[in-house]
C-alpha cells in the first residue's frame, strides 16, 4: 500500500476511504498495483516453484500497456513489476517507459543477473523510483546454493554495481533495495548482507521469512528461531546501524519475540495472529495482476481465493469496482481468508490505517456531542 501518510493527512480522501471500508457499496480508490509480468526465471531457487512449472501464456505487450492505461485513469499512483525474472521479457523497457510516461512511481524486482552496462544505463534514463534486488547470501557459497545456479552471486553483484555506477553517472535518485528471504540455509549469514548492501549503494535491506509452504524443508525450526533472535538479530541491528540502514523491530524480528509468536512463526503463520481480529485494508487500495491476466486481491491470495476476474476479458477498472471484488471486501470485514495468517506484508500499514480510522471515528463522535 502506497504513501499512506498522504492519504491519512488528506482529510476528505481519508473520510472517503473510511466510508468505503464501512460500506462495501461505496467505490474504493486504488493507490498501487503489483504486476507479475512473467513466471519465467533464469535461476533455480530452492524456495521457488515458478522455474519448475509451465505456467502458461503471458500477457502480450499491448495487454500490459492497456492495464497500465486503465490503472492511470483510475488514479493509481504506483506500480511494482516482478516475476519470475522480469528482464527475460523482451518488451520490458517499453513497459517501464510507458509506466513512467503515465506518471507512475515505478519499482521493479530482479535477481540482477541479466543487467548489463547497457541495460543499466537505459534503466537509469527511465528514472525508475526504486529497484529491488533479490540477494540471499553475502557470499557466493550461500547465495548460489539457494539460487541453484553457479555464478548467480557474482552476476547479481555485478548487476548491482552497474546500476550504482549508471545512477552515479546520471545523478539519478533511484533507490536500491535488497530483498533477502530468511531460511535455514542462510539465516546465520544475514548480518553480512548489510555490509555487502552498503558497498553497492543500497538504501535498505528488507528481510522476509521463507514462504509457509516451504516450512518443512526451508523454514527455521523453533530452536533456529530462538538462535536467530538471540544471536543473529542483535548482529543485524549492529550491522544495519553501522551502515545507516533503517532499523525496524518488525523487520529485524519477523518471527516475533514472545513464545506464542514464535510458536506461530515456526508454522509459517507470520502474521503472528494479527488478522484474527484485524482487517487487511489492501483490497480497498491495492490489486495484484498475474502474467496470465488473472486478478487477485494480493499476491498471497493468488490461487487461494477465487479470482475476481481477468484483464484479458474486462478492464481492471471494471474488475476492481465489480461485484466479485465488492463481495471479497465485504467478507474481509467479518472474517479474513486463512491465507492472511501466513502473510507478513502490509501489517504495519494496516496498523497505521486502523489507528487513524479509530481516531477519525472518535473525532466524529466527539463532534456530535
N, C-alpha and C positions, 0 to 999 in steps of 0.2 A: 504494500500500500504506500502511496507516494505523497510526500510533502504534507503530512497530517497537521503540522503546526499551522500552515497557511489555511487549511480547511477550518481548523478549530478557531483561529483568530478572526475568520470571516463570519460574523455573527449570523448574517442571513443564510449563507451557504450551510453553516453547521446546523441551523434550525431546520433547514430543508432536509438535510441528511438524517437528523433525529426523527423527523416526521416520517421519512421513508422507512426507517427501521421499525417504527411503531405501527405503521400501516403499510402492509405489503402491496397495496394497490397504488401507492404513490410511486412515481417513476424515480428510480435511483439515478445517480450521476457518476459515471465511471471516471477514474483518475489514472489507472495504469493497466497495462496488459502484458502478459508473458506469451511469447510465440515460440514454440519449439519447432524450428524450421526443418529439422531432419533427425531421424534416429540413427543415421549412418555415423560411423566413427572409425578413425584410423588406428585407435588403440583398443586394447582388450582388457579393460579394467575388471578386476576380480569382483568388485561390488556392484557391477552394472550388467544388465542383460541385453541392452539395446544392440550391441555389436554381434550378439549370438543369434539374433532372430530376424527373419524377413518381416519388416513392419509395414509393407505395402507402399503404395504410391504417395508421393509428396505433393503438396500444393504447388502448382507452377507459378512462375514469376507474376503473371497477371493476377492470379488469385490472391497472392500475398499483398500485392500493391493495392488491390481493391479493399482488402481488410484494413490496411493502413489508412486509406482514404476515409473509410467508414468510421474508424476509430477517431480520426481527426474531427470529423463532423459531429461526433458525439461529445467532444470536449476532452477526450483522453489526453493526458499530458506526458506520459512516459511509456516507452515500450522496451521490454527486455527480450532480446533474442538469444535462444540457447539451442542445444542439440541433445544428443549426438555432438558432432563437431561441425559448427556452422560454416567453417571455411572450406568444407567439402562441396558446398553449393557454389556452382559457377556464377550464379547471379547475386551473390551475397553483397557485392559492392553496390549494385543497382538498388537492392532492397534497403541497405543502410542509407544510401543517398536520398532515397525517397522519404524515408522516415525523418531524416534531418530537414529536408525541404518542407515537410509538413509541420515542422516546428516541435517535434517530439524531443524530450530528453531520451537519449538512447544509451542503453547498456547492452554489452554482449558478453557472453560467457564462452570461453575457449580453453582447449588444453594447451594452446600456444605452440604446438609443434609444426604448424604449417605457415607460420608468419615469417615471410622473407623480408629482406630490407625494402624491396619494392612495395610489398603489401603494407608494411608498417607505415611507410610514407603516405600511401593512399588513405589509410585509415585515419591518420592524424590530420590529413587535409579535410576529412569529413567532420572533424571536430566532435568526435564521439564524447559523450559526457563521462562514460566510465567503461573500463574493460576489466572483466573478472577472469583470472587465470586459475585453472584447477591445478593445484600442486599438493601432493600427498606425502612429500618427504623432503628433507633438507639435503639429501644426497642421492646419488644415482641408485645405490643398492636398495634403499627403501622405496623410492618413487617408482623405479622400473619394475620392481617386484609386484607392486599393486597395479600398475598400469599395463603390465603384461607384454610390453614391447621394449627390447633393449634400445637404449639411446633416447628414450622418451624424455628423461630428465634433462639431458644435455640440450635437446631441441627445444624443450619448454623454456629453459633458462635463456637460451639464445633468442627465442621469440620475445620474452620479457625485455631483454636488453635492447632488442631492435625497436620495440615500441618506446622504451625510455629514451633512446637516442633520437628517434624521429620526433618525439614530443619535445625534447630539449631544443632540437634544431628549429622547430616551428614556434617555439614558445607557447605550446598548447597547454590546455588546462584539464585534459583528460585524466580522470582519477583511475589509478591502477589498484585493483584489489586482488588478494589471493584467497581462494576458497580451499579449505582443507577438510577432508572427511576423516573424522576420528574413528579409528578401527584398531583391531588387535595388532595389525602389522605395523602400525606407525605411531601409536599414542606416546611411546617413550621418546620419539624423535621430534615431536611437535615444537618444543621450545626453539630448536634450531631453525625452524621455518621462519620465525620472526626476524632472525638475523639475515637470512637469505632475502626475505622480502624487503628489508631495509636497503640491502645492497643493490637492488634493482629498481629502487624508487617507488615501491608500493606505498599506498596510503593506509592500507588496512589489511589485516588478516582475519578472515571470517571462518570460524570453526563450526563444524556441524557433525553430529554423530551419524554413523552409518545407518542406512535405511533399516527399518524394523524387520523387513522380510529377509535381511541378511544376518539377523542376530545369531543364528545357530553357528555360522561359520566366521563371521567378521566382527560381530558386536562384542563389546567388552563384558566380561563376566563381572559379578558383584565384587570379587576380590580386585580385579583390574580397575574397576571404577574407583574403589577406595584408594588404590595406589595412585591413580591419576589425580584424585582430589588432594591427597596428602603430599605427593611428591611433584607431580608434573605441573599441576595448576599454579602453585607458587612460583615455579620456574618460568612459566608463561607470563605471569604478572611482572616478574623481574625483567624478562627479555623485552616484553612489549613496552614497558615503561622506559627502558633504557634507549629505545629507538623512537619514542614519541608516538607509538600507536595507541589508539583509544583502548581503554580497559573497561569492559562491561561485565558485570557479575554474571549475567545470564549466558554470555559468550564463553567466559573462562570456565564456568561450571555448568555445562549443558546437561549434566546428569543429576543436577541438584546436589544438595549437601546434607539434607536430612535423610534419616533412614527410610522413611516412607517414599521419598522422592527417588532414592537410589533403587529401591525395590521395583518401582515403576519403570525407571530407565533401563534396568537390566532386561526388561521385557520389551524394550523398544518403544515404550509409551512416553515419548519425550515431552509431551505437553504437561507431564507431571500433574495430571488431574485438573489442569486449569479449565478445560472445557466441560467439566462435569456440570458446572452451573454458570458458565460464562458463554456469551455469544462470540462467534467469529464474524467480524463485520466485512470480511473480504468479499462475499457475494454482492455487496452493495457498492463496492468501489473498484473491483479488480476482476479480470477474467483471464482464462487460460485457453490458448488455441493450439492444438497439436498440428503436426506436419500434414495429417490427412484431412484437416479442416474441422475436425470434431472439437466442440467447445466443452469446457469443464469449468466448475466454479473456481478451481485452483489446481495446481499440479498434483497435490496429494489425493484429490478426489477423482482424478482421471482413472477410469477403469474400475472404480469402487462405487461410484454413484452414477445413475443414468445421465447421459449427456443431454443437455437442453437443446441441442441442435448442431448443425454443421454449416459453416460459412460457404460451403460449396453449393448449398441449396437455398440459403437465405442470408441476409446481411447480418453482421454481428450486432447491429443496432436492433434488428427485429428479434434476435435471439435474446440479447441482454434485457430487453424490455418485454419479452414474451411471457406466455403463461407458465411454461416449464420452469423458467428462472424465477418467476414470481412465487410459484409453489415451493421451490427449493429455499427461497429466503423465508417464507412463512414457516416452513418446517424447522429452519435453523433457530427460530425464536424459542421453540419449545424443546427441541432435542437435537444435539449435534450428531452428525454421522460418526460411526465408530472410527473411521479413518482420521478424524480430527485428533483423537487421543494419541496418535503416533506422529503428530506434526509439531515441529519446533519453530515453524515460520509464523510470523505475524503476532506472536504472543505479546511482545512489548507494545506493538502498535495497537493491539486490541485493548490492552490495559489503559493506554493513553486515551483512546476513544471512549471506553467505558467510564473512566473517571470524569472526562469532560462532559459526557452526556448527563451523568448524575448531577454534576454541578449546574448544568444548564437547567435541568428539570427542577432542581432545588431553587434556583433563582426565579424561575417562572412561578413556582408555588408561592414564594415569598412575595412576588409582585401582586399576587391575587389577594393577599391578606390586607 
